[in-house]
């Protein structure tokens, strides 16, 4: 049983792309569940502190939109590009690790330095992702 959806684009290098529909359904279901959980858990807190019941829901919806856009970009990027630039990604991840440890740049939260200039980044996640790309 074939569970992929064909995407045909005329005039492109690849005559057809395939989307794993079960994986896409699982991703969309998890995103919907997460949005529902954020909505149900934060209504009263957001109303009390921000005078807007949907404050956290709107923020989470923006993050979901950004994630879907990133998913689209990575889907249409050929694997050869990721492999070609894998050393650059690993260098970038290593630089992020070093930057986090510089006093004044990285912010310490509960004995862990993980913030760069106000952005929360999990530097070990970057190294894990880029390490996977490098090992292929």
C-alpha positions as CSV (number, residue, x, y, z in Angstrom):
1,X,0.0,0.0,0.0
2,X,1.5,3.3,-1.2
3,X,1.1,6.0,1.4
4,X,2.8,8.8,-0.5
5,X,1.3,11.7,-2.4
6,X,2.9,12.6,-5.7
7,X,3.6,16.3,-6.5
8,X,4.3,17.0,-10.1
9,X,5.8,20.3,-11.1
10,X,6.1,21.0,-14.8
11,X,9.4,22.5,-15.9
12,X,11.4,21.5,-12.9
13,X,14.4,19.4,-12.7
14,X,12.7,16.7,-10.7
15,X,9.6,15.4,-12.5
16,X,7.9,14.3,-9.3
17,X,8.3,14.8,-5.6
18,X,6.7,12.4,-3.1
19,X,5.3,13.4,0.3
20,X,5.0,10.8,3.0
21,X,1.3,11.4,3.9
22,X,1.4,9.5,7.2
23,X,4.4,11.5,8.4
24,X,2.8,14.7,7.3
25,X,-0.4,13.7,9.1
26,X,1.5,12.9,12.3
27,X,3.4,16.2,12.2
28,X,0.1,18.2,11.7
29,X,-1.6,16.2,14.4
30,X,1.2,16.9,16.9
31,X,1.2,20.6,16.0
32,X,-2.6,20.8,16.4
33,X,-2.4,19.0,19.8
34,X,0.3,21.3,20.9
35,X,-1.7,24.4,20.0
36,X,-4.7,23.0,21.8
37,X,-2.6,22.3,24.9
38,X,-1.2,25.8,24.9
39,X,-4.7,27.3,24.4
40,X,-6.2,25.3,27.2
41,X,-3.4,25.8,29.7
42,X,-2.8,29.5,29.2
43,X,-6.1,31.3,28.9
44,X,-6.5,32.5,32.4
45,X,-2.8,33.3,32.9
46,X,-2.6,35.3,29.7
47,X,-5.8,37.2,30.6
48,X,-4.5,38.0,34.0
49,X,-1.0,39.1,33.0
50,X,-1.4,40.4,29.5
51,X,-5.1,41.3,29.3
52,X,-5.4,39.1,26.2
53,X,-6.7,35.5,26.5
54,X,-5.1,34.5,23.2
55,X,-1.6,35.9,23.9
56,X,0.2,32.6,24.1
57,X,-2.0,31.0,21.4
58,X,-1.1,33.7,18.9
59,X,2.6,33.3,19.7
60,X,2.4,29.6,19.4
61,X,0.6,29.9,16.0
62,X,3.4,32.2,14.8
63,X,5.9,29.6,15.8
64,X,3.9,26.9,14.0
65,X,3.8,29.0,10.9
66,X,7.6,29.6,11.0
67,X,8.1,25.8,11.5
68,X,5.9,25.0,8.5
69,X,7.8,27.4,6.4
70,X,11.1,25.9,7.5
71,X,9.7,22.4,6.8
72,X,8.8,23.5,3.3
73,X,12.2,25.0,2.6
74,X,14.0,21.9,3.8
75,X,11.7,19.6,1.9
76,X,12.5,21.2,-1.4
77,X,16.2,21.5,-0.7
78,X,18.0,18.5,-2.3
79,X,19.9,16.3,0.1
80,X,23.1,16.9,-1.9
81,X,23.0,20.6,-0.7
82,X,22.8,19.5,2.9
83,X,25.7,17.1,2.4
84,X,27.8,19.6,0.5
85,X,27.5,22.2,3.3
86,X,27.6,19.8,6.3
87,X,31.1,21.0,7.5
88,X,29.8,24.6,7.4
89,X,26.8,23.6,9.6
90,X,29.1,21.8,12.0
91,X,31.4,24.8,12.2
92,X,28.4,27.0,12.9
93,X,27.2,24.7,15.7
94,X,30.7,24.7,17.3
95,X,30.8,28.6,17.1
96,X,27.4,28.7,18.8
97,X,28.7,26.5,21.6
98,X,31.7,28.7,22.1
99,X,29.6,32.0,22.0
100,X,27.3,30.7,24.7
101,X,30.2,30.2,27.1
102,X,31.5,33.8,26.7
103,X,30.6,35.8,29.8
104,X,28.1,38.6,29.1
105,X,26.8,37.0,25.9
106,X,25.4,33.7,27.1
107,X,22.8,34.0,29.9
108,X,22.9,31.4,32.7
109,X,19.6,29.9,33.7
110,X,19.7,27.3,36.4
111,X,23.4,26.6,36.1
112,X,23.2,26.2,32.3
113,X,24.3,28.7,29.7
114,X,21.9,28.4,26.8
115,X,20.8,31.9,25.7
116,X,22.5,34.0,23.1
117,X,21.5,37.7,22.9
118,X,18.1,36.9,24.4
119,X,17.3,34.0,22.1
120,X,17.0,30.6,23.7
121,X,19.1,28.1,21.7
122,X,19.8,24.6,22.7
123,X,23.4,24.3,21.5
124,X,23.6,20.6,21.9
125,X,20.6,20.2,19.6
126,X,22.5,22.1,16.9
127,X,25.5,19.8,17.2
128,X,23.4,16.7,17.2
129,X,21.6,17.8,14.0
130,X,24.8,18.9,12.2
131,X,26.7,15.9,13.4
132,X,24.1,13.7,11.7
133,X,24.6,15.6,8.5
134,X,28.4,15.3,8.8
135,X,28.3,11.6,9.3
136,X,26.4,10.8,6.2
